[in-house]
């Protein structure tokens, strides 16, 4: 998958097209240091957009715009504060 083009859409929003889904513009919103997929105008002419496609689109857009470090940091810190069982590990114990 490759990013064909992107353009600013609204404040803190970007619209992008990808070669795997050329008829389905995808909108991204900015959150602090990266952009995330907000919505897609899916076309029947394109394959279904899966979660894996959206994650790859996010990475390509953030890389293109220079926000890849913020995006990758978001991915790494997503589960910070949770142990391997998914339980919160904030130090407070409810008894």
ROFI-87917 format. One record per atom (N, C-alpha, C, O): x, y, z; residue in one letter. Coordinates in steps of 0.001 Angstrom, whole numbers, padded with zeros to 6 digits, always signed. Example, Ala and Ser with C-alpha at 12.3 -4.5 7.8 and 13.67 -1.06 7.14 Angstrom:
# ROFI-87917
+013190-005690+007800A+012300-004500+007800A+013200-003300+007800A+014236-003319+008465A+012850-002250+007080S+013670-001060+007140S+012900+000030+007870S+013409+001138+008039S
//
This chain:
# ROFI-87917
+000848-001170+000000X+000000+000000+000000X+000896+001237+000000X+001917+001292+000686X+000479+002229-000796X+001206+003489-000850X+000232+004654-000742X-000920+004573-001169X+000726+005731-000161X-000034+006965-000056X+000052+007678-001400X+001148+008001-001860X-001097+007927-002037X-001113+008627-003327X-000969+010129-003099X-000079+010770-003658X-001856+010682-002272X-001781+012109-001965X-002563+012395-000700X-003429+011622-000292X-002236+013530-000085X-002985+013981+001083X-003132+015487+001000X-002335+016164+000350X-004154+016008+001659X-004367+017450+001698X-005080+017801+002995X-005788+016983+003584X-004871+019041+003420X-005575+019504+004613X-007051+019618+004292X-007425+020102+003224X-007884+019175+005210X-009330+019154+004987X-010012+020222+005829X-010720+021070+005286X-009820+020201+007102X-010324+021178+008064X-009243+021365+009106X-008151+020805+009001X-009559+022157+010109X-008591+022342+011182X-008314+020994+011856X-009238+020307+012292X-007059+020635+011934X-006608+019371+012530X-007136+018132+011811X-007183+017052+012399X-007532+018274+010546X-007988+017124+009754X-007268+017086+008419X-006960+018121+007826X-007006+015869+007960X-006338+015631+006689X-007144+014591+005925X-007686+013659+006520X-007224+014749+004611X-007875+013759+003752X-006789+013127+002895X-005931+013829+002359X-006822+011796+002764X-005775+011096+002017X-006361+010011+001123X-007432+009466+001387X-005618+009716+000050X-005963+008621-000857X-004797+007642-000911X-003632+008039-000894X-005131+006358-000976X-004133+005300-001006X-004335+004445-002251X-005458+004288-002728X-003233+003888-002779X-003318+003133-004030X-004184+001883-003917X-004767+001453-004912X-004280+001294-002731X-005096+000089-002551X-006598+000400-002512X-007425-000483-002737X-006944+001661-002224X-008339+002105-002151X-008449+003494-002798X-008761+004467-002112X-008198+003595-004103X-008102+004904-004750X-009414+005692-004819X-009394+006906-005024X-010537+005021-004653X-011837+005702-004730X-012460+005960-003361X-013609+006391-003268X-011703+005696-002305X-012217+005812-000937X-011354+006771-000119X-010397+006340+000525X-011678+008069-000136X-010892+009017+000666X-011027+008718+002164X-012108+008397+002658X-009913+008833+002859X-009870+008557+004294X-009528+009856+005009X-008604+010569+004617X-010289+010157+006073X-010024+011368+006862X-009326+010993+008156X-009657+010002+008807X-008356+011814+008503X-007563+011624+009715X-007688+012869+010581X-007781+013987+010072X-007690+012666+011879X-007697+013776+012829X-006421+013756+013639X-005863+012701+013942X-005973+014956+013981X-004737+015063+014752X-005047+015056+016241X-005964+015729+016710X-004252+014274+016975X-004304+014233+018430X-002874+014442+018902X-002037+013551+018753X-002590+015579+019454X-001264+015945+019972X-000172+015721+018938X+000098+016611+018131X+000465+014552+018943X+001666+014352+018128X+001484+013362+016983X+002478+012885+016434X+000257+013039+016605X+000051+012104+015503X-001361+012237+014955X-002215+012885+015559X-001599+011615+013798X-002928+011571+013180X-003486+010156+013288X-002743+009179+013189X-004806+010050+013492X-005460+008741+013541X-006631+008742+012567X-007157+009800+012222X-007035+007559+012126X-008145+007418+011188X-009439+007842+011861X-009812+007315+012909X-010114+008796+011250X-011390+009259+011787X-012555+008628+011018X-013491+008109+011625X-012496+008672+009687X-013567+008084+008889X-013063+007806+007476X-012020+008310+007059X-013819+007002+006761X-013498+006692+005368X-014781+006727+004558X-015809+006198+004983X-014719+007349+003397X-015849+007362+002470X-015654+006193+001511X-015194+006366+000382X-016013+005001+001983X-015740+003776+001248X-016562+003710-000032X-017752+004025-000041X-015912+003299-001103X-016544+003126-002406X-016680+001634-002699X-015799+000842-002365X-017784+001266-003322X-017992-000133-003705X-016958-000604-004729X-016768-001807-004910X-016292+000335-005396X-015274-000009-006386X-013970-000487-005738X-013104-001041-006415X-013836-000273-004431X-012616-000637-003702X-012891-001823-002776X-014040-002089-002425X-011816-002541-002376X-012008-003609-001384X-012411-003018-000031X-012205-001832+000227X-012975-003844+000807X-013376-003414+002143X-012141-002949+002910X-011080-003566+002822X-012284-001858+003660X-011179-001328+004455X-011207-002009+005819X-012148-001831+006592X-010182-002780+006102X-010108-003508+007367X-009340-002696+008413X-008759-001656+008101X-009345-003176+009634X-008585-002525+010702X-007094-002519+010366X-006401-001533+010616X-006608-003615+009802X-005194-003687+009411X-004869-002651+008344X-003803-002036+008378X-005795-002451+007383X-005601-001413+006370X-005522-000039+007030X-004657+000769+006691X-006423+000223+007972X-006437+001534+008630X-005150+001782+009404X-004625+002895+009389X-004637+000765+010077X-003384+000927+010818X-002230+001221+009875X-001373+002052+010175X-002205+000535+008729X-001154+000792+007756X-001309+002195+007167X-000310+002878+006941X-002533+002630+006919X-002782+003980+006409X-002312+005029+007414X-001697+006026+007035X-002603+004802+008698X-002155+005731+009740X-000640+005851+009740X-000101+006955+009809X+000047+004716+009665X+001506+004728+009675X+002055+005478+008461X+002962+006298+008601X+001518+005204+007279X+002000+005852+006061X+001772+007362+006102X+002654+008133+005721X+000603+007785+006558X+000317+009222+006623X+001216+009904+007646X+001812+010941+007355X+001317+009332+008833X+002163+009935+009868X+003622+009984+009427X+004314+010963+009709X+004094+008965+008752X+005465+008948+008233X+005653+010057+007201X+006657+010768+007228X+004694+010206+006296X+004770+011213+005252X+004772+012635+005810X+005427+013522+005263X+004037+012843+006900X+003907+014185+007474X+004940+014473+008559X+004962+015575+009107X+005791+013511+008875X+006818+013722+009882X+006358+013477+011306X+007008+013925+012251X+005244+012771+011474X+004705+012470+012800X+004912+011011+013199X+004309+010542+014165X+005749+010297+012472X+005945+008870+012766X+006423+008617+014196X+005911+007698+014835X+007394+009398+014741X+007812+009143+016127X+006655+009258+017125X+006544+008433+018032X+005805+010258+016973X+004657+010406+017868X+003673+009268+017717X+003104+008796+018701X+003470+008822+016479X+002555+007709+016226X+003097+006419+016829X+002357+005678+017475X+004381+006148+016622X+004967+004925+017164X+005003+004970+018684X+004820+003941+019335X+005235+006134+019253X+005221+006279+020714X+003824+005993+021252X+003683+005372+022305X+002792+006438+020543X+001412+006147+020938X+001175+004646+020939X+000538+004108+021845X+001688+003980+019924X+001500+002536+019819X+002212+001812+020966X+001685+000830+021490X+003396+002277+021363X+004162+001616+022408X+003595+001882+023786X+003672+001012+024654X+003027+003059+024018X+002529+003418+025345X+001048+003103+025506X+000456+003432+026534X+000446+002476+024512X-000984+002165+024568X-001326+001352+025805X-002364+001574+026429X-000468+000421+026159X-000763-000468+027278X+000085-000160+028507X+000165-000975+029427X+000711+001001+028528X+001501+001380+029699X+000555+001471+030896X-000543+002015+030781X+000968+000952+032013X+000116+000972+033199X-000725-000282+033338X-001509-000393+034281X-000580-001234+032416X-001295-002494+032525X-000282-003622+032590X+000769-003572+031951X-000614-004641+033374X+000281-005798+033422X-000067-006755+032289X-000920-006445+031457X+000578-007901+032249X+000381-008828+031144X-001027-009400+031081X-001430-009913+030037X-001796-009326+032182X-003179-009811+032182X-004167-008743+031752X-005365-009007+031653X-003665-007510+031491X-004547-006432+031081X-005142-005676+032248X-005965-004783+032048X-004730-006025+033500X-005245-005327+034671X-004504-004016+034855X-003310-003925+034570X-005221-002988+035339X-004561-001724+035633X-003552-001947+036730X-003798-002696+037675X-002441-001309+036604X-001341-001476+037549X-000964-000110+038089X+000201+000283+038019X-001942+000629+038634X-001710+001994+039074X-001154+002073+040489X-000789+003158+040943X-001082+000979+041175X-000561+000976+042537X-001656+001026+043595X-001405+000748+044767X-002864+001378+043183X-003998+001406+044126X-004637+000026+044142X-004896-000575+043100X-004880-000457+045345X-005530-001750+045466X-006879-001551+046127X-006977-000987+047217X-007909-002020+045458X-009266-001941+046007X-009532-003188+046831X-009385-004307+046339X-009920-002997+048074X-010210-004158+048925X-011645-004134+049362X-012085-005027+050086X
//
